[in-house]
Amino acid sequence: MANSLKVVFRSDVRGIAQAGDVKNVSAGYARNYLFPRKLAFPASESALRQWETERQGTLTKAAHRRDESQTLAQKIEAVTLVIKAKSGPEGRLFGSVGRQEIINALEKEGLKVEKHAVSLLEPLKQAGPAQVPIRLGSGLQAHLKVNVVAEA
């Protein structure tokens, strides 16, 4: 039995390899850890060809997602949300404007983002303009302009 195997890594394994790397690892490590978790596969000619076509498809999908995220970022940057909230005489809100209110207002504008994408450190508690960062994936971040209007 061989002491080492040549494997191709499907995903990053911290401290060992990046996705797509071809490396020699011990047979036990490959058989007991990498293969069951589908982190790597044996490096044979046919497997390498299949991996290359799979990788090209993955790169194409990632580019498509990045283009969609850029388009969404441009739309978000162009929008200014106006959210009405009850407040006291000094402009301090009785409640607060949180992520869900921002997401609901974005959906009314025809823009769909996930809840975890709204990077609101703390809810908006004061009437007036604010900028809320929106993480869109692929390393993109858009800044949403929110104007909280006080209701009597």
C-alpha positions in Angstrom: 0.0 0.0 0.0 1.3 3.4 -0.9 2.3 5.9 1.8 1.1 8.9 -0.2 -1.6 9.6 -2.7 -1.9 12.4 -5.2 -5.2 14.2 -4.7 -7.0 17.2 -6.2 -8.6 19.5 -3.6 -12.2 20.4 -4.3 -12.3 23.2 -1.6 -9.8 25.1 0.6 -8.4 23.1 3.5 -6.7 25.6 5.8 -3.0 25.1 6.1 -2.9 22.4 3.5 -4.1 23.5 0.1 -6.4 25.8 -1.9 -9.2 24.5 -4.1 -7.8 23.1 -7.4 -4.4 22.3 -6.0 -2.9 18.9 -6.8 -0.8 17.6 -3.8 0.6 14.4 -2.4 -0.9 13.6 1.0 -0.7 10.5 3.2 -3.0 7.7 2.3 -4.6 7.6 5.7 -5.3 11.4 5.7 -6.9 11.1 2.3 -8.9 8.0 3.0 -10.1 8.9 6.5 -10.5 12.7 6.3 -10.5 14.2 2.8 -12.5 11.7 0.8 -15.4 11.2 3.3 -15.9 14.9 3.6 -15.6 15.4 -0.2 -12.8 17.9 0.2 -10.6 16.1 -2.4 -10.5 13.2 -4.9 -7.8 11.0 -6.3 -5.8 12.6 -9.1 -6.2 10.5 -12.2 -6.3 11.6 -15.8 -10.0 11.2 -16.1 -10.7 12.8 -12.8 -8.5 15.8 -13.7 -10.4 16.3 -17.0 -13.7 16.1 -15.1 -12.5 18.6 -12.5 -11.4 21.1 -15.2 -14.9 21.1 -16.8 -16.5 21.3 -13.3 -14.2 24.2 -12.4 -15.0 26.1 -15.6 -18.8 25.8 -14.9 -18.2 27.1 -11.3 -16.2 30.0 -12.6 -19.0 30.9 -15.1 -21.6 30.8 -12.4 -19.4 32.9 -10.1 -19.0 35.5 -12.8 -22.8 35.6 -13.5 -23.5 36.0 -9.7 -20.9 38.8 -9.6 -22.6 40.6 -12.5 -26.0 40.3 -10.8 -24.6 41.7 -7.6 -23.0 44.7 -9.4 -26.4 45.4 -11.1 -28.2 45.2 -7.7 -25.5 47.4 -6.1 -26.1 50.1 -8.7 -29.9 49.9 -8.2 -29.5 50.2 -4.4 -27.1 53.1 -4.6 -29.7 55.0 -6.8 -32.5 54.5 -4.3 -33.3 56.7 -1.3 -35.8 54.9 1.1 -38.2 57.0 3.0 -39.5 55.3 6.2 -42.1 56.9 8.4 -41.9 56.3 12.1 -43.6 57.8 15.2 -41.3 60.1 17.1 -41.2 62.6 20.0 -40.8 66.3 19.5 -37.0 66.2 19.4 -37.0 63.7 16.5 -36.2 60.7 18.7 -38.2 57.7 17.6 -40.5 55.9 20.0 -39.4 52.6 18.5 -36.6 52.1 16.0 -36.1 51.2 12.4 -34.4 47.9 12.1 -33.3 45.4 9.4 -36.8 44.1 8.7 -38.3 47.5 8.1 -35.4 48.3 5.7 -35.9 45.0 3.9 -39.7 45.6 3.6 -39.1 49.1 2.2 -36.6 47.7 -0.3 -39.1 45.0 -1.5 -41.7 47.8 -2.1 -39.1 49.4 -4.4 -38.7 46.0 -6.2 -35.3 45.2 -4.8 -34.8 41.8 -3.0 -32.0 41.4 -0.4 -31.6 38.8 2.3 -31.8 39.7 5.9 -28.2 39.0 6.8 -27.0 41.3 3.9 -28.2 44.4 5.8 -25.2 45.5 7.9 -27.1 47.6 10.4 -24.9 47.8 13.5 -27.7 49.1 15.6 -31.3 50.1 14.8 -32.0 53.7 13.6 -33.5 55.6 16.6 -33.3 59.1 15.3 -35.3 60.8 12.5 -33.2 62.0 9.6 -30.9 60.7 6.9 -28.7 57.6 7.4 -26.5 55.4 5.2 -26.9 51.6 5.7 -24.3 49.3 4.2 -25.6 46.3 2.2 -23.3 43.3 1.7 -24.1 41.7 -1.7 -21.6 38.9 -1.9 -18.6 38.6 -4.2 -16.9 41.3 -2.0 -19.4 43.9 -3.1 -21.0 46.4 -0.7 -23.6 49.0 -1.5 -24.6 52.0 0.6 -28.3 52.5 0.9 -29.6 56.0 1.7 -32.4 55.8 4.3 -34.4 58.9 5.3 -36.4 58.3 8.5 -39.3 60.8 8.6 -40.9 61.6 11.9 -44.7 61.1 12.2 -46.6 63.1 14.8 
